[in-house]
Amino acid sequence: MAGAIVVLAALAGYLTLQYLTGSRGAPRCTVVSGKGDGASYEFTAEQAVNAATISAIGTTRGMPERAVTIALATALQESELRNLEHGDRDSLGLFQQRPSQGWGTEEEILDPAYAAGEFYRHLAKVPDYTSLPLTVAAQRVQRSGFPDAYAKHEPDAALLAAALTGRAAATLTCEGRPAVKPGPGGPDAVRAALVRDFGREAVQTAGAEVKAAFATPPATASPAAKSRVTIPVPPASGSNKTRTQRGWELAHWAVANASALRIERVSYVGREWKAGVGSEWRAAGGEAATDAVSVVTR
């Protein structure tokens, strides 16, 4: 009897610790269909960061949404959207690229932005890849021993691509809880990650206004100002996207990076996402401006 009481007490203590520390498993994200057909895909915060990078690298290169879908389906099959430091023979990273086959050095391949860029560089050389079955287009790049395996990931990859390219608004949400090993947070980390994924030119196309927005706040700034990053959304001229679509691309990117960059709130066009279990995009106060995405860090 005494032994049972000890076991129950230990179990209660463990469960209390889990509750207080928020250790309910890895932080989760969900993407839903913008068509209202009930389709959805749930994935981890780690996968969300990698998916957002893959999408951003593609759109920054001017690749269409179909290319992003192909890249995401490939990474889902090859690594489950995880940046693996191992694989078959010398395969590494999100796409299991091989240094011995000319994909780059080990260090380069383990950089998600580099790996995604190399995938798109090879995909762009495939004639009419946008009209090919996804499995065929992916196989032309990967030369996999299991070429048909990419097909099963196409529905989930398509949902992710629609959200991360900004075409499907307010369709990606994350819990936003800190990861087990969170990286550096704060506005500087957000700015650095934006430049990493979209490139300095892509996030500064509005000129001096953007440079000012990305500048480090002065020491005299309020705590709220120091924790906020305003991401100007450039006009749609010269792009195949509307300004609002570009804004949702940036807003979804921020939500996907919430756990890694300690982002607490993202606002755009009168909608707001806040970190927390079951987080959703909700109506926010203020005007529905299309010229900037607001990101608040912890």
Protein Blocks (a to p, Z undefined) as FASTA:
>chain_A
ZZmmmmmmmmmmmmmmmmmnopgbjaddddddfklnopacdddfklmmmmmmmmmmmmmn
opafklmmmmmmmmmmmnoopacfbdehjagcjkopafknonacfklmmpmklmmmmmmm
mmmmpghklmpcfklmmmmmnopablmlmmmmmmmmmmmmmmmnomaghkbccekiacfb
dcdedjklmmmmmmmmnopklmmmnommlmmmmpccdfkbcfklmmpccdddddfehiab
dfklmmmmmmmmmmmmmmmnopabdceehiacdedehiacdddedjddfkbccdddZZ
